[in-house]
Amino acid sequence: MSKAICYLVGAGPGDPGLLTIKGRDCLQQADVVVYDYLCNPELLAYAPEAAEKIYAGKKAGAHTLPQGGINELLVAKVKQGKTVVRLKGGDPFVFGRGGEEAESLAEAGCEFEIVPGISSAIAGPAYAGIPVTHRACNTTLTIFTGHEDPEKDETGLDFAAIAKTPGTKVMLMGVERLDAICANLQKEGMASETPVALIRKATTPEQQTISGTLTDIASKVSEAEFTAPAVAVFGDVVKLRSKLRWFESRPLFGKRIAVTRTRKQAGELVHSLRELGADAYELPTIRIEEPKDKKAFYELVLDSHGYDWIVFTSPNGVDAFFKAFYEIYRDARDIGAARIAAIGPATAERVRNYRLTVDLQPEKFVAESLLAELQKETSVENLKFLLPRAEGAREMLATELSKLGAIVDEAVAYRTVPETEDVSGGIRRFREEGADLITFTSSSTAENFMELKLPMPAGLRTASIGPVTSKTMKTLGLKVDIEAKTHDIPGLLKAITNGA
């Protein structure tokens, strides 16, 4: 049963990895999520699919809901007995108007809880290589907002106090007023040569940083058409950026990469690319479904103990096989004396996840290599092979084993079908923003990508996991700019890094 409560959760500054564990736990139990413009929409994936998700974004000149409306919404949902998560960019209480929302909940007699988040005031400079405190530079830190209530007649900023207070100053919001703010700070005595840096879209792969001084930073920002959201840092700590910049120095920083895999599998590659600094996003083109003739597949699994070899050619095949196996049997020993072969380290690792040993794994991750290794080990004549595979997969291995006298049963374990939903928003991003690079990890990802008939951005490059996928790409009219030498995800990552 739901708990009638509102969690005011700090979503962090943009990098989804900076959400707190407590924040994630709150999202996982939410009936309703009310989220802001500055929240990374990927965080919504932690909420249950059935949860109501309400966008209440506010940016300069465009409010989906006024603040009063948001306050009333939160109260109404809690009074309906819902578990509500109010997801706010950064920290709810650092210029996030979380205090006002908490007040409204308290006045209405609603239960609420504050879940602090990492503020962009700290994280933004950190990702730009600027520590907001450093013993050699400062002993104080001042945080202020450059965006004030537009209904106020006069500024609430005490420029004299800010200018005269020693140490680092961090300004949230107010990029559009930067010229006036810098002029007022100089007027009140802040040194014109004070180092200043602005960090835009901090902690995301789209992060940009501009450095200057109090005198010229506003003109630099204007010339670069540098827009919100951005954090400004004033003080000597800005000089440390030349030595400490780390995030923007990653090998794939600034590269926008679309990843075509199944929705379930894309996350692994996207995460790895982001670790290398890329703006990577999921563009699922296929999804995995059960075979059309499930009965025939289960009958072959039932008899799996009667085979000499079970050969897996993909992690999906492993998962499909053992899902069926453990619906039929309770003990792994029921697989009998069958030996196991696997193509590729990812497939082998997936087998080991089921607590079974891989007896044969070829050095090259293709069927031809597996066939050669089998022949080295023993004659395959009269040996029984079970090949759990995808519908429509290459039949070369089965054909060649049969030519050598083996008894081969091909078990259609799963189907790859076109992905029809844009749950991740990847199709929309590709249409609107394009990409510098698009990855293909199988022939089916390439085939189904072409079925989407998306506009191809100028200069788009492609990366293929191996020769089989590359051959399909070329048949479809796609060029192959990068091909992995080792045909797995680590090999693809290495090839992209070297070829980007």
N, C-alpha and C positions, 0 to 999 in steps of 0.2 A: 504494500500500500504506500502511496506517495506521502511524503512529509510536506506539510504546508510551510515552506520556508523559501527565502530568497538568498542565494549566495552571491555576493558582490565580488566577482573574481577578476583579478588582474590577469590579462591575457599576455602580458609581456610586450616587448617592443616590435615584434614582427617575426623573428626567428621562432618557428613553432617549437623548437627544442628548448626554448627558454620558459615555456609554461611550467609552473610548479606541479609537483606530483599531487598536491592537494587540489589544485585547480582542475587537473585531469580527472581526479576522482569525483569531483562535483559534477563535471560534465557528463560522466558516465551514468549518473543517476538522475539526470535532468528530464523533466516533462516538457519544460519550455526553456529555450535559450534566446535571450535578447542580446544582440551583439552590435558592436560599433563599427564605424568605418575603418578604424585603425587596427581592428582585430584581423589576424590572419585567418581567412575562411577555412583553411585546412584543419583548424582546431575543432570545427564542427563535426569532424569525423569521429571524435571521441564520444559525442552524444548518441543516444539510441536513434536508430533510423526513424522510429515513430515519434520522436520528440518534435514539438512545434518549434520552428526556428524563425525568429522575427528580426528583420534588419531594422535597426533604429539609428542608422548612420547619420553623423552630423559632420559636415565640413563647411568651410567658409562659404556663406551664401546659399547653402543647400542643406536643409534639415528635413530628413524623412519624417521625424517626429520632433516637436518642440520638447524641451526638457520637462515641462509640466506634464505633457502627454506620456512621456516615458515613466515618470513617477507614478502616474495613475495606472498605467499598464502593469507595472510590477505589483502594485497593491492588489489590483483586480485578480491577477493570476494566482497570487498567494491565497487570496480569500476564496478562490475556487478549489483550494486544497492541493495546488500544484507545487512540485519542487521546481523552483525557478533559478536559472543561472543568468545573472546579468554579467555578460562578458565585456570587459572594458579594456581598451588598449593601455599598455603600461601598467601602472598601479592605480587602483580605484581612488585613492586619496591624494595622489600627486597631480594636482590640476586636472583631475578627471571627473569632478562633480559627483564623485561617489558619496561625499558627505551629505549632499542635498538629497540623494536617493535614499540613503540610510535614514535621514531625518523623516522623510515621507513615510517610510515603512514603519518607523518607530511610532510616529503620530497615529498611524492607522492600526496600531496594535499587532502588526505582523512580525513574525520571527524572522531574523536575518542574521547573516554571518559574513564577516569580511575576510576575504582570502587575498592577501597582498600579492602583488606581481612585481616583476623586475621593471623599473622605470627606464624609459628611454633617456632620461637625464643622466643615468649612469652607464647604461648599456651602449647607447649611441656613441659616445666618446670612446668607450672601451673597444668597440669594434673598429673604430678609426685609428686605434693605436694611441689614444690620448687618455692617460689616467687622470681622473678629476682631482685626485690628491697625490702629492709627491713631496717627500720631506725637503727636497732641494728647491721646491717651487712655492709651496703654500701650506698653510695650516688651517685655512678656512675654506668653506664651500658655500656659495650662495646659489640657490635655484629660484628663478622667477619666470613668470609667464609674459610673453609679449602680446598675448591675445586677451583682451579685457572685455568686460560686459559692454556691448555697444550702447546700452541704454544709459550708461554713466556719462555725466557731463564733462567730468575731468578725469585724467589718468589717475589710477591708484598707485602707480609706480613711483617710488621715491628714488628718482635718478641720482640725487645727491648722495643718498645712503649707499646705493649700489656702487656708484663710482668710487666712493671713498673707502668702502670696505675692502680690506686686502684679500688676496687669494683668488681662487677660480670662481668664475660666474658661469652658470649654465642657464640658457634661456630656452624654454619650450614654447613652440608656436611663435607667431609674430614675424615670419619671414617677409611677409608683405609690408611690414612696418620697419624693416631693418634699418633703412636709411635714417629715419627719424630717431629710432632708438640709439643708433651709434652717435648721431649728432648730439642728442641730449646727454649721453654719457661723457662725450668729450667736453661739452659745455660745463658739466659739473666736475671736471677735473681728472677723468680717466685719461691716461697717457695715450696719445694718438698712435704710438708705435706698439700698443698692446696687441699681441698675437690673437687672432680670431680664426676659428674654423667652424664651418657649417657642415653637418652630416645629414644627407637626405635619404629617406627610406632606410634608416639605420638598421643593421643586423640582418638585412635581406640581401640576396644576390644582386639586387638593383641599387645597392648603396652607392652614393656618390659623396665625395668630400671636396670642399673648396677651402683653401687657407688664404689668409691675408692679414691685414692689420685693421685696427679700428677705423683708420682713415679710408682704406680702399676696399674693404670687404663688401660693402653694399653695392659698389659699382661692379665688382667681379661677379656677384650673385646675379645682378641684373643682366650683364652681358652673357652669362651662361644660361639665362632663362631658368634659373634654379628655383624650383617651386616647392611648396609644402607637400608632405610633412617633413620638417627638418628640425634639428637640434643645433643650437649655437653654443660654442664654448669660447670664453674670453679668459686669457691668462697665459702665463709662461708655460704651463703644461702642454700647450699646443705645440711647442717646439720639439717635444719628445716624439711626435708622430713620425718624424723622419727615421727614427731608430726602431720604433715599436709597432709600426703598421704591420699587421699580420693577416687580417681578413682579406683585404684587397690585394694581397700578394699571392693568393692561392692560384694554382696553375690555370684553372678554368673560370676565374672570376670575370664576370661581365658577359659570359657566353650563355645564351638562352638555348636550352636543349629540350626538345620534345621526346618523350620516351613512350614508344609503342610496345606495350605488352598487355597481358591480361591485367585487370584492375588489381587483382590480388598480388601479382608478381611485380608490377611496375614500381611499387614503393621501395623495394630493395635497391634497384638501380638508381631511382631518383635520389634516395638518401645518399648513396655513394657519390653521385655526381655533385650533390650539394656540399658534401664534405670537401670536395675539390674546388668549391667556390662557384659552381655553375648555378644559373637560374634554371633549374630543371623542373619540369612538370609532367604529370601523367597525361598521356593521350591514349587511353586503352582502346584498341581496335578489335580485340577478340575477348571472348569469355569462354570458360570451360564448362561444358555440360556433359551429362551422362550419355552413354552410347544409346543409339536408337534401339538396338537389340540387347537390352540389359540382361535378359535371361541367358542368352548365348555366352556373354562375357562371364557371368557368374558360374556357369557350368564349367568353363575352362579353368577358372580360379579354383573351383571345388576339386578339380583333378590335378592341381599344380604339383602335388607330391609325386606324381607319376612321371614328371619330366626330368631329364638329365640337366638341362640348363633353362633358366629363366633370364631373358635378356631385356634390360630396361634401357630405353634410349632417351628418356626425358624425366625430369622430376614429376611432371604431371602424371606420367604413366605409373610411376612408383606410388604416388598418392592414391590414384584410382584403384590400383591393384590391391593395396593393403587395406583400403576402405572396404572393398568387397571381401577380402580374405578374413578380416576380423569380424565381419558380419556372419561369416560361415563358421569360422573356427575361433577358439579361445586361446590356443597355445601356439606360439611361433614355431614350435617343433613339428606342428602338423604340416609344415612345408616339406617335410621329409628330407631326402638326400639331394634335392635339387641344388645345383650350384648356380651362383648369381653372377651375371656380367652386367656392367654398366658403362655407358658412353658418357664421358665427361665427369669432372669432379663434383659438379652440383648434383648430378644424378646419383653418383656414388654416395655422396654425403647424405642425400635423402634416404637412401637404403639404410645407411648406418643409423639414421634417426629411428628406424624401426628395430634397432638392436640386432641387425643381421650383418654378416661380413660379405664384402664384395670379393669374389674369387678372381675376377678378371676385369681389368680396366685398361684399355689401350692408351698409349701415349697421345695419339691424335684423337680428337673428339668427333670422329666420323665413323659411319658404319663400315666403310672399307677397311679402316684400321682394326676394328674389332674382328672382322672376318679373318684378317691376316693373323692376328694374335691367336685366335681359336685354332687355326690350322697349324700354327707352330707347336701348340700344346698337345694336340691329339688329332686323330682322324675323327671327323664328325659323322662318318657314315653310320647310319642306323641309330644315331643318338636323337633323342626327342627334345625339341626346343619349343618354348612358349615365348611369344613376343607380344607383351602388352604394349599397345601403341595407340596413336591418335587415328581417327577415321581419316582416310585420305593421305596418310603418311607414305613416305617413300617405301617401295616394296623391294628395293635392291637387296637388302640383307636376307629377307625370306627367300627370294629367288635364288640367290647365290648359294645359300645353305642347302636348299633343295637340290641344286645341281650337283652338290658334293655328296648327296645321298642322305642328308639329314631328314628327319621327319619334323616338319614345322607346322605349328598352329599359331596363326596370327589372331590375337585377341584385341578387338576394338574396345579399348578401355575408356575412351572419352572422345568428345568432339570439340573442335574449336569453331565457334560460331561468331558472326559479327556482333560487336558490342553496339547496342542500340540506344543506350542512355549516356548522357554526358554528366555523370554524377560528379566527377572530379573537376568539371569545368574546362578540361583540356581542349576540347574541340572549339569552345568559344575563344579561349586564349590563342589557339593557333590561327583562327580566323582574324582576330582583332590585332594580335601582337606579332604573329609569325614565330620564327625561330631561326637561330644561326645553324642549328644541327638537329637532325632527327635520327633516332636509333631504331634499328630493326633487329629483333632477336630470333626471328623465325620467318619462314616463308609466309606463314598465315598472317603474321602481323603486317607484312608488306602488302599482301593481297587485299586484306580488309581495309588497310589504310587507303588504298587506291579506290576502294568502293565508296569511301566517304566523299570523294570528289571535292576535296578541300582546295582552296586556292593556294598555289605554291609560291611562297615568298621569294623575292629576288635574292640570289646569293645563297639559298638554302643548300647546305651540305648534308650528306648522308653517312651513316656509320652502320656497317653490317657485322654480325657476330661470326660469320664464316662463309665459306664458298658456296654452300647449298643455298643459304639465304641470298647471297650476292647474285647467284644465277637467276633466282626468281625475280629479284629486283630488276635486273637487266631485261628480263623477258617482259616485265611490266612497263618498261620504259624509264625506270629510275636509274640514275647514275650511281656508282658506288665510289665515294670519295675516300672512305676509311674502311678497312677490313681487318678484323682481329686476327692476329697470328695464332693465338690459342683461342679456341672457339667456346669461350665461356664468359661470364660477366666480368671477372677480373681481367681477362684478356681484352675484352671490349673497352673497359675503363682505361687500360694502359694505352690502347691504340688511339682512343679519343684524346687522351692527355698529350701523347706524342704528336698527334696530327692536328690538334686544334689551332 
